Amino acid sequence: MGAVDERLAELGLTLPEVVPPLAAYVPAVLDGSRVYVSGQVPMVDGALPETGTVGELVGLVTPERARQLAAVCALNAIAAIRTVVPDLDRVEGIVKVTGFVASDPSFTGQPGVVNGASELFAQVFGEAGRHARSAVGVAALPFGAPVEVEVIAHIRD
């Protein structure tokens, strides 16, 4: 068991099965020293645990719940990385994270939501999990997902 697998176990996390592509794409592509991970929605056991728009109003997905779902997206992204790089200890860095948040028009807390993913990457990969990032509010995401995360990782040879 490698260091990253040990860290996952210490955190009580198990990598899920990779979410099968929901359209014409693959979950991850290894291109030289980079892994490009397709946008990951917070699927758990093949289903979205929650759908809807994020915001502060009654009936919307709360920012705290969306933050938790962003962490699920990050865990799904790590599982996707493993499909092309079986040894996660080869991940030298999470280079870039882009988080999309299905947002109520009045909601401007996208960075706080995407922190759920960023913090999980830091917990799992340590310093190598620190990254550049964008957090973007959008009108809707596939299948009504409240959040989606895509990742670029640097891999050592």
N, C-alpha and C positions, 0 to 999 in steps of 0.2 A: 504494500500500500504506500503510495507516494504522499508527500507532504500536503498537497491540496486535498487528496482524499481523506487524510487524517483530519484536516481542518473542517471539512464538510461533516465528518462524523462527530467531531467535538461540538459543532454547532447544531447537531441533531438533524442535519439535512441529508436527504437522499436524492440523488439525481433522478429525475423522472425519465420515463420513456420519452424519446423525442416526439414532439407533436408532428404527426404526418403533415406534409404540405397540404394546404387548403386550396391551392390553385397550382399554376404552372411554375414552380420554382423548387429549389432544394433548401433544406434548413441551414446549411453552411457550406462555404466553398473555401478550400485552402488554396491560396495563390502565393507561392513563394513563402515568405515569412509572415504572411498575414492570413487571418481567418476572417471572412466576412460572414456575419450571421444575419440571416433574414429576420425581419421583424417578428418578435415573439410576443404573442398575447398570453394572458395568464391562464392557460389551460391547465386543469388538474384532472387527471384520470379521463382525458378526452372530452372534457366539457368546461365551459366557462363558469366559474363559481358565482359570478355576478356580472350583470350587463348594465349598461346605461351611461349616462353623462355624469361627470364629476362636478360638484359644486357645493355650496353652503346651504342651499335651499332644501326644504323638506321634500323627500322623494328622490333626491339625487344620490349618487354614490358619494359618500363622504371622502374628503381628502385623505383622512387617515386610512380608510379602507383601500382607497386607490393606491396609497403608498405601499400597503401590504401586497397588493396585487402586482405592483411594479417589481417587488422582490421576487414574486413568483415568475414574472417574465425573465428576470435575470437568471434564476435557477434554470429555467427552460433554455436560455441562451447558453449557459455552461454545458448543459446536456448536448446541445447542438454542436458546440465546439468539440466535444468528446467524439462525435461521429467522424470527424476528420483528423483529430489529434487525440488518439486514445490515452496518451500520458499527459494529464493536465499540468504536470510539473514543467512541461515545455512552454507553458504560457508565461512569457516574460513580461507581458503587460496588456492590460485592457487599454487600448489606445483611445477609442472614441465610443461614446454611448449617445444614441439619439433616442429620446423618449417622447412619445406622442400621447397626449392626454385628451380624451374626448371630453370637451369642456363646455359647461354652461357659459353663455356669452358673458356673464358677469364674473366668472372665475378667473383669477390671475395667479393662482398658486401652483402652477405646473412644476416649477423647480422643486418644491417640497414633495410633490408626488413622486417625481423621478428620483429623488433622494433614496427612495426605497430600493431601487436597483443599484444605485451608486454605492450605498452602504453595504449591500450584500456583496458586491464585487470586492470591496475593501476588506470585508470580513473573511472572505474565502481566499483571496490572493494576496492579502497584506498590501505592502507598498506597490506591488505590481498591479493591484486593482484600482489604483488612482488613475483618473482618465480625464480627457477633455469631454465636454458634454453639451448637448442642446436639449432643451425641454420645450416642446411645442404644443400649443393648444390647437385642437382640430375639432371640426363639427361632428365627425363620426369616425369610428374605426370598424374594421371587419367584424361581422357577427355581433355587433353591439358591445365589443370589448371596451372597458373604460380606459385601458392603457395598453400601449405596445412599446416594446423596446428592441432596438437593433444595436449591434455591437461590431466593432472591429478590434481584433486581438492580434498582438505581435507574438510570434512563436519562435523559439530558439531551435536551431537545427539539431 
